C-alpha cells in the first residue's frame, strides 16, 4: 500500500500546483500587458489585485452552463475535459528537480514517473492528443465559426508538430538519450547549453512550440476578430475555463521543455557540484528546483512579452512559415548536428557552436538578400490594395 502513497502525493501536488500556477500566471500576464500598454492591471480585488484569480475562478463556477441546440451533447462535454486531461497528463514525465533525501528510505525523485527512458517521446505523444479536444469542441458545437476554428487548429497543430520534432533531434544526437534528466546532465558535463551550440534548433523549437500552444501571434484557431472565439465560441462557465486552463498548461510545458532541452535545466555555472553532479542533499535539491523554475518563469514571461508585442499572422503566412521556413530550418539544423556528431570530437563544442551560429548568420543573410525592392508594394497590390501615389506640388 505504501508504494502507492508516493505517486498519489506527487500527482496531488503537481495538479494542485499547476492549477494555482495557471490562475496566478493569468494575473501576471494581465499585469504585464498593462505595463507594456501603459495602463493599470487588476488592482481592485484584494491588495494589489492579488485575489483577482479567486474572483475569476468563482465567476467560472457560478456562470450558467449552456449546451446549444443541435450540438452533440456527449462530444460537447467531452472536448474540454479531454484537452485539460492531456495537458495535465504531460507533467507526469517532466522533472521538477533531481531527488531529495528522505530518512529511512531511498531518495525521492521529484518526478511523478521517474526514470522514464522515453520521457521526451512520452511528452510529445501525449501533448499531441490535445488537438482532438479542440477538433471535437469545434465540430460538436454546431456553429460554423467553431467548425472553422477546429479545422484551422487541426491543420496548424499537425503542421507545426513536424518542425517541433525536427528541432529536438539535434538535442537527442548530442545527449544520446530521451531521458530529460540525462539531457540536462549532458549539458552540465559539457559546460555548454544547447542554445549556444545549436541556436537554429532553438529558434525552430520556440516558434513551433508557441504555435503548438496556440499563443499569439499564432492563435488562429480562436482569433476573436475573425471567428468570435473559434472552437470555444459556444462554451460557457467552467467548460470555457477548462479550455483556457489547457492553453496555459501547454505554454508552461513548452517553457519547461525549452529550459530542459536548450538552457541546461537546473544547471547553472558557479553552483557546482549542486547542479552538475548527482549528489543527494537538501541544499543541492533546493538549488536545482530554484534554478529550474526561475528559468521557466523567465521563459513564460518571454511568451507573454511576445503576445503583447507581435501582431497576429494571417493564416496563409502561418502555414507558409511552417512548411517553407521552419521545416527546412529544422532539417538544416539536423544535418549540421549529424555532421558534427559524426566527424568532430565528442568534446569539441566550440566548433559545434561556430557552425551553429554560422548557419544562423547564413540564414539571416539569405533572407535579407531574398527581399526584392518594391516587394511590399507588390504584395499590397496583389491583395487588392493600391500602392500610395506621390503627387508633385
DRENMAR-605111 format. One line per field, with one value per residue (C-alpha): residue in one letter; y, x, z. Coordinates in nm, 3 decimals. Example, Ala and Ser with C-alpha at 12.3 -4.5 7.8 and 13.67 -1.06 7.14 Angstrom:
resn (A	S)
py (-0.450	-0.106)
px (1.230	1.367)
pz (0.780	0.714)
// end
This chain:
resn (X	X	X	X	X	X	X	X	X	X	X	X	X	X	X	X	X	X	X	X	X	X	X	X	X	X	X	X	X	X	X	X	X	X	X	X	X	X	X	X	X	X	X	X	X	X	X	X	X	X	X	X	X	X	X	X	X	X	X	X	X	X	X	X	X	X	X	X	X	X	X	X	X	X	X	X	X	X	X	X	X	X	X	X	X	X	X	X	X	X	X	X	X	X	X	X	X	X	X	X	X	X	X	X	X	X	X	X	X	X	X	X	X	X	X	X	X	X	X	X	X	X	X	X	X	X	X	X	X	X	X	X	X	X	X	X	X	X	X	X	X	X	X	X	X	X	X	X	X	X	X	X	X	X	X	X	X	X	X	X	X	X	X	X	X	X	X	X	X	X	X	X	X	X	X	X	X	X	X	X	X	X	X	X	X	X	X	X	X	X	X	X	X	X	X	X	X	X	X	X	X	X	X	X	X	X	X	X	X	X	X	X	X	X	X	X	X	X	X	X	X	X	X	X	X	X	X	X	X	X	X	X	X	X	X	X	X	X	X	X	X	X	X	X	X	X	X	X	X	X	X	X	X	X	X	X	X	X	X	X	X	X	X	X	X	X	X	X	X	X	X	X	X	X	X	X	X	X	X	X	X	X	X	X	X	X	X	X	X	X	X	X	X	X	X	X	X	X	X	X	X	X	X	X	X	X	X	X	X	X	X	X	X	X	X	X	X	X	X	X	X	X	X	X	X	X	X	X	X	X	X	X	X	X	X	X	X	X	X	X	X	X	X	X	X	X	X	X	X	X	X	X	X	X	X	X	X	X	X	X	X	X	X	X	X	X	X	X	X	X	X	X	X	X	X	X	X	X	X	X	X	X	X	X	X	X	X	X	X	X	X	X	X)
py (0.000	0.236	0.214	0.388	0.677	0.847	0.872	0.978	1.256	1.366	1.371	1.576	1.824	1.864	1.901	2.149	2.347	2.360	2.486	2.751	2.847	2.893	3.110	3.345	3.342	3.486	3.766	3.814	3.829	4.087	4.294	4.253	4.350	4.658	4.754	4.703	4.906	5.182	5.117	4.967	4.598	4.431	4.622	4.612	4.263	4.228	4.412	4.492	4.275	3.951	3.799	3.854	3.488	3.374	3.606	3.481	3.118	3.186	3.356	3.050	2.821	3.031	3.111	2.928	2.616	2.618	2.344	2.480	2.330	2.088	2.026	1.675	1.684	1.396	1.520	1.880	1.786	1.551	1.806	2.042	1.751	1.571	1.872	1.958	1.594	1.557	1.893	1.781	1.425	1.559	1.666	1.300	1.286	1.638	1.656	1.945	1.868	1.575	1.393	1.483	1.270	1.101	0.929	0.555	0.505	0.577	0.940	1.065	1.164	1.496	1.344	1.164	0.892	0.891	0.708	0.706	0.620	0.761	1.072	1.321	1.092	1.049	1.428	1.474	1.181	1.283	1.655	1.592	1.440	1.783	1.862	1.612	1.819	2.129	1.949	1.781	2.112	2.285	2.008	1.929	2.295	2.310	2.651	2.749	2.971	2.689	2.444	2.677	2.713	2.334	2.295	2.566	2.403	2.059	2.199	2.425	2.177	1.887	2.109	2.250	1.911	1.833	2.119	2.078	1.718	1.810	2.078	1.831	1.567	1.762	1.766	1.391	1.340	1.535	1.391	1.036	0.981	1.058	1.097	1.462	1.417	1.281	1.573	1.820	1.621	1.619	1.999	2.029	1.795	1.971	2.319	2.428	2.487	2.359	2.702	2.819	2.505	2.481	2.819	2.733	2.437	2.659	2.915	2.640	2.489	2.825	2.923	2.576	2.545	2.882	2.771	2.437	2.621	2.846	3.156	3.491	3.560	3.203	3.191	3.144	2.868	3.112	3.464	3.677	3.928	3.659	3.368	3.532	3.275	2.986	2.636	2.753	3.014	2.819	2.725	2.899	2.875	2.612	2.437	2.754	2.774	2.427	2.539	2.845	2.634	2.386	2.663	2.794	2.445	2.394	2.718	2.602	2.268	2.445	2.667	2.363	2.185	2.495	2.522	2.149	2.097	2.420	2.612	2.343	2.272	2.300	2.352	2.689	2.777	2.853	2.630	2.306	2.040	2.100	2.127	1.929	1.603	1.362	1.440	1.385	1.662	1.914	2.209	2.077	1.967	2.309	2.488	2.270	2.332	2.706	2.734	2.528	2.713	3.056	2.980	2.853	3.172	3.382	3.181	3.221	3.596	3.590	3.425	3.697	3.963	3.813	3.801	4.172	4.284	4.100	4.120	3.806	3.628	3.570	3.204	3.170	3.328	3.086	2.779	2.917	2.974	2.610	2.437	2.677	2.810	2.606	2.258	2.350	2.516	2.211	1.984	2.215	2.207	1.828	1.798	2.021	1.826	1.492	1.616	1.737	1.416	1.205	1.397	1.609	1.510	1.440	1.730	1.982	2.201	2.522	2.409	2.296	2.639	2.816	2.602	2.660	3.037	3.039	2.869	3.136	3.411	3.244	3.214	3.580	3.690	3.472	3.615	3.971	3.913	3.745	4.061	4.230	4.608	4.706	4.372	4.542	4.748	4.439	4.247	4.525	4.532	4.155	4.185	4.450	4.743	5.006	5.149	5.514	5.770	6.058	6.374	6.662	7.010)
px (0.000	0.287	0.419	0.102	0.124	0.425	0.286	-0.057	0.100	0.309	0.003	-0.195	0.090	0.153	-0.216	-0.278	0.038	-0.026	-0.382	-0.267	0.020	-0.219	-0.451	-0.175	0.010	-0.310	-0.282	0.087	0.005	-0.266	-0.022	0.248	0.003	-0.094	0.272	0.352	0.046	0.095	-0.223	-0.333	-0.391	-0.625	-0.598	-0.946	-0.990	-0.762	-0.433	-0.267	-0.529	-0.384	-0.727	-0.838	-0.771	-1.008	-1.277	-1.223	-1.245	-1.565	-1.711	-1.635	-1.801	-2.116	-2.177	-2.463	-2.365	-2.528	-2.534	-2.652	-2.948	-2.832	-2.498	-2.366	-2.406	-2.171	-1.883	-1.954	-1.895	-1.603	-1.398	-1.290	-1.229	-1.008	-0.792	-0.740	-0.665	-0.398	-0.241	-0.217	-0.104	0.210	0.350	0.393	0.728	0.860	1.125	1.083	1.416	1.652	1.594	1.555	1.689	1.443	1.542	1.497	1.439	1.576	1.580	1.253	1.262	1.092	0.908	0.575	0.714	1.090	1.341	1.125	1.364	1.123	1.033	1.063	0.879	0.602	0.561	0.536	0.296	0.056	0.079	-0.021	-0.352	-0.476	-0.575	-0.861	-1.026	-1.011	-1.148	-1.425	-1.524	-1.541	-1.737	-1.978	-2.081	-2.299	-2.151	-1.977	-1.724	-1.641	-1.607	-1.368	-1.165	-1.143	-1.034	-0.772	-0.646	-0.610	-0.405	-0.196	-0.111	-0.038	0.181	0.389	0.443	0.686	0.935	0.887	1.004	1.291	1.415	1.477	1.656	1.981	1.945	1.892	2.202	2.422	2.272	2.222	1.907	1.534	1.553	1.525	1.749	2.021	1.980	2.034	2.328	2.491	2.472	2.614	2.904	2.993	2.962	2.761	2.389	2.245	2.101	2.458	2.557	2.252	2.073	1.890	1.724	1.615	1.456	1.262	1.155	1.049	0.837	0.685	0.616	0.442	0.228	0.151	0.031	-0.184	-0.045	-0.037	0.076	-0.031	-0.380	-0.552	-0.791	-0.959	-0.889	-1.183	-1.159	-1.243	-1.407	-1.558	-1.376	-1.324	-1.365	-1.483	-1.735	-2.032	-1.866	-1.956	-1.870	-1.625	-1.615	-1.467	-1.236	-1.103	-1.001	-0.828	-0.652	-0.534	-0.386	-0.185	-0.071	0.054	0.252	0.403	0.501	0.670	0.856	0.975	1.088	1.268	1.463	1.535	1.640	1.824	1.903	2.060	1.761	1.870	2.237	2.399	2.768	2.914	2.670	2.866	2.861	2.497	2.372	2.636	2.677	2.424	2.489	2.194	2.135	1.872	2.089	2.157	1.796	1.656	1.910	1.817	1.445	1.502	1.726	1.493	1.177	1.342	1.441	1.091	0.934	1.165	1.061	0.692	0.739	0.908	0.596	0.384	0.610	0.571	0.193	0.160	0.428	0.358	0.051	-0.133	-0.023	-0.259	-0.344	-0.153	0.151	0.118	0.120	0.394	0.608	0.567	0.620	0.853	1.064	1.054	1.077	1.377	1.550	1.483	1.634	1.935	1.993	1.962	2.215	2.465	2.424	2.461	2.777	2.926	2.839	3.000	3.317	3.401	3.548	3.283	3.411	3.462	3.160	3.329	3.332	2.972	2.876	3.062	2.889	2.550	2.585	2.733	2.416	2.206	2.409	2.378	2.000	1.967	2.184	1.986	1.658	1.786	1.910	1.582	1.380	1.330	1.290	0.927	0.805	0.591	0.407	0.367	0.222	-0.025	-0.131	-0.180	-0.425	-0.626	-0.471	-0.325	0.015	0.021	0.063	0.304	0.191	0.413	0.349)
pz (0.000	0.085	-0.271	-0.391	-0.146	-0.305	-0.662	-0.531	-0.324	-0.624	-0.850	-0.599	-0.555	-0.929	-1.019	-0.738	-0.807	-1.181	-1.134	-0.886	-1.117	-1.409	-1.200	-1.090	-1.422	-1.572	-1.317	-1.402	-1.771	-1.715	-1.511	-1.778	-2.052	-1.854	-1.810	-2.179	-2.282	-2.022	-1.825	-1.493	-1.448	-1.196	-0.869	-0.713	-0.569	-0.270	-0.209	-0.542	-0.710	-0.568	-0.511	-0.871	-0.969	-0.692	-0.823	-1.178	-1.065	-0.872	-1.180	-1.393	-1.139	-1.099	-1.465	-1.634	-1.828	-2.172	-2.436	-2.775	-2.955	-3.221	-3.054	-2.997	-2.621	-2.536	-2.751	-2.650	-2.285	-2.353	-2.553	-2.270	-2.032	-2.284	-2.368	-2.000	-1.912	-2.181	-2.091	-1.727	-1.807	-1.976	-1.639	-1.540	-1.721	-1.654	-1.378	-1.134	-0.971	-0.920	-0.591	-0.224	0.061	0.293	0.618	0.628	0.256	-0.090	-0.211	-0.355	-0.723	-0.796	-1.093	-1.098	-1.328	-1.260	-1.473	-1.785	-2.069	-2.329	-2.128	-2.412	-2.653	-2.395	-2.362	-2.739	-2.783	-2.506	-2.587	-2.947	-2.831	-2.723	-3.080	-3.052	-2.780	-2.998	-3.304	-3.103	-2.944	-3.280	-3.453	-3.168	-3.113	-3.428	-3.505	-3.827	-3.652	-3.412	-3.700	-3.883	-3.564	-3.531	-3.893	-3.855	-3.540	-3.696	-3.986	-3.765	-3.490	-3.723	-3.941	-3.655	-3.494	-3.779	-3.720	-3.343	-3.369	-3.604	-3.364	-3.080	-3.288	-3.264	-2.886	-2.885	-3.100	-2.860	-2.541	-2.670	-2.467	-2.447	-2.069	-1.975	-1.670	-1.898	-2.139	-1.855	-1.722	-2.067	-2.082	-1.730	-1.805	-2.131	-1.981	-2.288	-2.303	-2.629	-2.711	-2.769	-2.961	-3.189	-3.190	-3.511	-3.341	-3.052	-3.286	-3.464	-3.131	-2.988	-3.290	-3.327	-2.955	-2.949	-3.244	-3.076	-2.766	-2.994	-2.830	-3.002	-3.270	-3.361	-3.207	-3.544	-3.418	-3.176	-3.306	-3.199	-3.486	-3.742	-3.559	-3.244	-3.034	-3.270	-3.135	-2.791	-2.910	-2.768	-2.439	-2.114	-1.749	-1.632	-1.970	-2.121	-1.820	-1.899	-2.247	-2.102	-1.837	-2.100	-2.316	-2.024	-1.927	-2.282	-2.252	-1.922	-2.078	-2.372	-2.124	-1.926	-2.242	-2.369	-2.044	-2.015	-2.377	-2.454	-2.132	-1.919	-1.698	-1.336	-1.432	-1.371	-1.361	-1.021	-0.835	-0.887	-0.755	-0.667	-1.023	-1.212	-1.027	-0.881	-0.515	-0.286	-0.034	0.064	-0.037	-0.386	-0.432	-0.342	-0.563	-0.859	-0.809	-0.771	-1.080	-1.299	-1.200	-1.225	-1.584	-1.659	-1.521	-1.738	-2.043	-1.957	-1.926	-2.268	-2.412	-2.251	-2.397	-2.744	-2.708	-2.639	-2.885	-3.212	-3.437	-3.540	-3.858	-4.148	-4.190	-4.518	-4.352	-4.063	-4.287	-4.513	-4.204	-4.103	-4.438	-4.618	-4.330	-4.011	-4.167	-4.391	-4.095	-3.880	-4.145	-4.178	-3.802	-3.802	-4.084	-3.902	-3.577	-3.756	-3.931	-3.602	-3.421	-3.693	-3.773	-3.466	-3.133	-2.865	-2.652	-2.934	-2.862	-2.971	-3.334	-3.299	-3.170	-3.451	-3.713	-3.548	-3.534	-3.883	-4.005	-3.832	-3.998	-4.337	-4.299	-4.199	-4.494	-4.735	-4.605	-4.640	-4.995	-5.090	-5.025	-5.360	-5.389	-5.419	-5.286	-5.021	-5.282	-5.499	-5.206	-5.134	-5.497	-5.505	-5.212	-5.393	-5.208	-5.434	-5.357	-5.241	-5.519	-5.459	-5.638	-5.721	-5.583)
// end
